[in-house]
Amino acid sequence: MTWSDWSWVLPEAFSTFSDDVDMIYYVILWVTGIIFVITEGVLIYFLVRYRHKEGRKATYDHGSSKLEIVWTTATLVVCLALGIVSKGVWDTMKIDVPEGAMEIIVTAQQFEWHVTYPGPDGALGTADDFEVLNQIHAAVDEPVWIHLRATDVLHSLFLPEMRVKQDAVPGKDIPVWFEATATGEYTIGCAELCGIGHTTMNGTLTIHTAADFQAWATAQAQRPRPRP
């Protein structure tokens, strides 16, 4: 991503759950934005209305219990509503991995993403697995289940167009999944400061048609691999 790509709004999204994520984001943005404008407006009004004047005697007010109950209850209702809606989206993103998803391993290491794919046998952890660097390839409309790992320090896998962001923690295997809804090339970034080369820890997420992905995977599996 370059400065020319920078925008005040979220990038266009291309995953099955991205609309739900964006909905929650914009609801929170509007709620907090309206509250911010109101509270800052009241603050400015009080600063002007009750500014120091010679001869004015100070008066003291301990507040209104009724008003405190109203705005505390309103805050509770808004937070509960957001929590209930967010819980469903959270479960979809973090727990409900679709059946039959393609499994890959993404290992974060300063300052690269090592992506391991199953070979022709379709199983991870066998001799025909193959690895690519700083690239994730997948087929459109097919779920991808990522086993996210790290070998050194904390990293964070960030796929902005998929609305995926998950920390990679050394010693842990953390599940992440997405299902892309459009072909194209998208951004892979690290969203956790991980060292002096953090800003260079980028990659490309390529979403193919099913046929093109199969052709790519077959070609990669047939490439000669260096001896260990």
matplotlib code that plots the C-alpha trace (Angstrom):
import matplotlib.pyplot as plt

x = [0.0, 1.3, 0.3, -1.7, -3.9, -4.6, -8.2, -10.4, -12.8, -12.2, -10.9, -13.4, -14.1, -14.3, -15.1, -18.3, -18.3, -16.9, -20.3, -21.1, -17.7, -18.2, -21.7, -20.5, -17.5, -19.7, -22.4, -19.7, -18.2, -21.5, -22.5, -19.2, -19.0, -22.4, -21.6, -18.3, -19.9, -22.5, -20.1, -17.6, -20.4, -21.7, -18.1, -17.5, -20.9, -20.0, -16.6, -18.2, -21.3, -19.7, -16.3, -14.8, -16.5, -15.7, -18.2, -19.8, -20.1, -19.4, -22.2, -21.9, -24.1, -23.8, -25.5, -28.7, -29.3, -32.1, -29.9, -27.1, -29.4, -30.7, -27.4, -25.9, -28.9, -28.7, -25.0, -25.7, -28.4, -26.1, -23.2, -25.4, -26.8, -23.4, -22.1, -25.0, -24.5, -20.7, -20.9, -22.6, -20.0, -17.2, -18.4, -18.6, -15.1, -13.3, -15.3, -17.5, -14.9, -16.8, -16.6, -14.3, -12.1, -8.6, -6.0, -2.7, 0.0, 1.1, 4.3, 5.4, 9.1, 11.0, 10.2, 8.5, 5.4, 6.1, 3.0, 2.8, 0.3, -0.7, 0.7, -1.1, -2.2, -4.3, -2.9, -0.8, 2.3, 3.4, 6.4, 4.7, 3.8, 5.2, 6.0, 5.8, 7.1, 5.0, 2.1, -1.2, -3.1, -6.7, -9.8, -12.8, -15.9, -14.0, -13.1, -9.5, -8.5, -5.2, -3.1, -1.3, 2.1, 5.1, 8.7, 10.3, 8.2, 4.6, 3.3, -0.2, -1.6, -3.6, -5.7, -7.6, -9.8, -10.9, -11.4, -9.0, -6.5, -5.1, -2.0, 0.6, 2.0, 5.2, 4.3, 0.6, -1.3, -4.2, -7.0, -8.0, -10.4, -11.9, -13.8, -13.1, -16.0, -14.0, -10.8, -7.9, -4.7, -5.0, -2.8, -1.0, 0.6, 1.9, -0.1, 2.2, 5.5, 7.9, 11.3, 13.3, 12.1, 8.4, 7.3, 8.8, 6.8, 4.3, 2.9, 0.2, -3.1, -4.1, -7.6, -8.0, -10.8, -11.1, -9.4, -6.6, -5.9, -5.7, -3.3, -1.2, -1.1, -0.2, 2.6, 4.0, 3.8, 5.8, 8.6, 11.9, 12.6, 16.0, 17.5, 17.2]
y = [0.0, 3.5, 7.0, 7.2, 4.3, 6.0, 6.8, 8.1, 5.1, 1.3, -0.4, -2.3, -5.7, -9.1, -11.8, -13.5, -11.8, -8.4, -6.7, -7.7, -6.4, -3.1, -2.7, -3.0, -0.7, 2.1, 1.8, 2.2, 5.1, 6.9, 6.3, 7.5, 10.3, 11.7, 11.4, 13.2, 16.1, 16.5, 16.4, 18.7, 21.1, 21.2, 21.6, 24.6, 26.1, 25.8, 27.3, 30.4, 30.6, 30.3, 32.0, 34.2, 37.6, 40.2, 40.3, 37.0, 34.7, 31.0, 28.5, 24.8, 22.0, 18.4, 17.1, 15.3, 11.7, 11.3, 12.6, 10.2, 7.3, 8.2, 8.4, 5.4, 3.3, 4.6, 3.7, 0.2, -0.4, 0.7, -1.4, -4.5, -4.1, -3.8, -6.7, -9.0, -8.2, -8.4, -11.8, -13.3, -11.9, -12.9, -16.5, -16.6, -15.3, -17.1, -20.3, -21.4, -22.6, -24.0, -27.7, -28.7, -25.6, -25.8, -25.8, -24.0, -23.0, -19.4, -18.9, -15.4, -14.8, -11.5, -10.2, -12.8, -14.9, -18.6, -20.2, -24.0, -25.8, -29.5, -31.3, -33.7, -35.9, -33.0, -33.4, -31.0, -32.2, -34.8, -35.0, -33.5, -30.2, -27.1, -23.6, -20.2, -16.9, -13.8, -15.1, -16.6, -18.2, -19.4, -20.0, -17.7, -18.8, -21.5, -21.2, -21.1, -22.3, -20.8, -22.3, -19.1, -19.5, -17.4, -18.4, -15.4, -12.4, -11.3, -10.6, -9.8, -11.2, -8.4, -9.0, -5.7, -6.5, -9.8, -7.9, -10.4, -9.4, -11.9, -11.9, -14.6, -15.8, -17.9, -21.4, -21.2, -22.5, -20.0, -20.7, -18.0, -18.4, -16.4, -17.0, -14.6, -13.4, -11.9, -12.8, -10.4, -9.4, -8.0, -6.9, -8.9, -6.9, -7.2, -5.1, -5.7, -3.8, -6.7, -5.2, -2.8, -4.4, -4.4, -2.1, -4.4, -7.5, -7.4, -9.9, -10.6, -12.4, -13.8, -15.1, -17.3, -19.0, -22.6, -23.9, -21.3, -22.1, -25.8, -25.2, -22.9, -25.5, -28.3, -26.3, -25.4, -29.0, -30.2, -27.6, -29.1, -28.4, -27.8, -30.6, -30.2]
z = [0.0, -0.9, 0.1, -3.1, -1.8, 1.5, 2.2, 5.1, 4.6, 4.8, 1.7, -0.4, 1.2, -0.4, 2.2, 3.3, 6.7, 5.8, 5.5, 9.1, 10.3, 8.5, 9.8, 13.4, 12.7, 11.2, 13.9, 16.6, 14.6, 14.3, 18.0, 19.3, 16.8, 17.8, 21.5, 20.9, 19.0, 21.8, 24.7, 23.1, 22.1, 25.7, 27.0, 24.7, 25.7, 29.4, 28.8, 27.1, 29.2, 32.6, 31.9, 34.6, 35.1, 37.7, 40.5, 39.7, 42.7, 42.2, 42.9, 43.4, 42.0, 43.0, 39.9, 39.1, 40.2, 37.6, 34.8, 35.8, 35.8, 32.4, 30.7, 32.5, 31.4, 27.8, 27.8, 29.1, 26.5, 23.6, 24.9, 25.4, 21.9, 20.3, 22.4, 21.3, 17.6, 17.9, 19.6, 16.5, 14.2, 16.5, 16.6, 12.8, 12.4, 15.2, 15.9, 13.0, 10.5, 7.5, 6.7, 3.9, 4.2, 2.6, 5.3, 5.1, 7.6, 7.8, 9.9, 10.7, 11.1, 11.0, 8.4, 6.2, 5.9, 5.2, 3.8, 3.7, 1.4, 1.3, -1.7, -4.0, -1.1, 0.3, 3.8, 5.8, 7.5, 4.9, 2.7, -0.4, 1.3, -0.4, 0.8, -0.8, 0.6, 1.3, -0.8, 0.0, -2.9, -2.7, -4.8, -4.9, -3.0, -1.2, 2.6, 3.7, 7.2, 8.3, 11.1, 12.2, 13.9, 14.8, 15.4, 17.1, 18.3, 18.2, 14.7, 13.4, 10.1, 8.5, 5.3, 5.1, 2.2, 3.9, 7.2, 8.9, 11.6, 14.0, 16.2, 15.7, 19.0, 19.4, 20.6, 19.7, 16.7, 16.2, 13.7, 11.2, 8.3, 5.4, 2.2, -0.6, -2.8, -5.7, -7.6, -7.6, -5.7, -2.2, 0.6, 3.3, 6.1, 9.6, 12.0, 15.1, 15.6, 15.3, 14.8, 12.7, 9.4, 10.4, 7.6, 5.0, 6.2, 3.4, 0.9, -1.7, -1.3, -4.7, -5.2, -8.3, -10.0, -8.9, -12.1, -12.0, -8.3, -9.0, -11.9, -9.7, -6.8, -9.2, -10.7, -7.3, -6.0, -9.1, -8.6, -7.4, -3.8, -2.2, -0.2, 3.5]

ax = plt.figure().add_subplot(projection="3d")
ax.plot(x, y, z, "-o")
ax.set_aspect("equal")
plt.show()
